[in-house]
Amino acid sequence: MKKLLLLNILILVSGTAFAQEKTWSVQAGIGEITMKSYSGRGQEFSIGEDIGNEFNLSVDYFLTSHIALTGGISYEQQGLFTDYSSSIGLKKTDMLGPFVGGKYYFFPSTWIIQPYAGASVYTNFLNLGTSQGEKRFVLEEQHPGTLSVFNYKVKCPALSLSPKVGVDIHLFSSLSLTLAYEYRFGLWGTNSGVLQFKNGPLAGKSVDVCEKNRRSCISFGLKLGFPVKGISGTAGRNIMWLIYDLIDSKRDPYGY
C-alpha cells in the first residue's frame, strides 16, 4: 500500500509539473536565522549559536527561462543569548527592509526540480543606531533560578550581501515549493552582550558573546507563477487517486 501511495504521488507531480514558461512569480517564505558567534577567550562556559526568524515576500521576473531578477521585502528577528532564553534570546532585535538580486536556474523550465544559484543585497531601516542597556533576569534555561544581569550593545547593519542557493519543486503547473540556503554578510553592524551570574554556585562568573551580523538562513515557502495555468483532467484524476490512497492507507487492514 505504501508503495502504491508513493507511486501515485510521483504520478501526481509528473502529471502537473510540466507547464508553460512563466513570465513572473510571487513567493512568500519563512526561515530560521543562525548567527555566527564569537565568545570571550578563556571563559568557562561555552555558548551555542544564537538564532532568529526570517519572513519574506518577493517577486521574480524572468528575463529568460534561466535568468530571473528578484526583489521584495525581508523581516528578521534576531536573538542574543538564545541558549539562556525560553524564546529566541534574552535580547531581541528587529530588521526590516527591501532587497534586490538575481537567480540563475540550471535546468530547462519544464523540469520538475529547478535548482538555482544567486545573490541578493538586503537593506535595513530598523535599529541602525547603537542600542545598549542592562536587564535583570531569573534564568529559565541552562541554569534555572539563577539571578543574572545582562548588559547588551546592539547595532544592526544597513546593508547585507548574500550569496544564495536553492531549489523550486513544482507541485502543480503554477505552484512550487521553495527551499533555500543563504549566508548574509552584514556590513558595519555588531551585537554583543555579557551575562553575569549573581547567586548560586555560579555567583561572580560571567559569559560574553560578540556577533558581527554574519548569519545563515534556511528558508522554505510557496511560489505562484504567472500566467496561471489550470489543472488538467489527468492531473485532477491523479489528485483524486492520491486522496483515495491517503484515506485507504489509514484503514485497518482487517476492516475494523
Salt bridges, closest charged atoms under 4 A:
GLU44 OE1 - LYS205 NZ 3.28
GLU54 OE2 - ARG184 NH2 3.09
ASP60 OD2 - LYS103 NZ 2.94
ASP60 OD2 - LYS223 NZ 2.92
GLU76 OE2 - ARG184 NH1 2.54
GLU76 OE2 - ARG215 NH2 3.04
ASP168 OD2 - LYS223 NZ 2.80
GLU182 OE2 - ARG184 NH2 3.06
ASP248 OD1 - ARG251 NH1 3.12
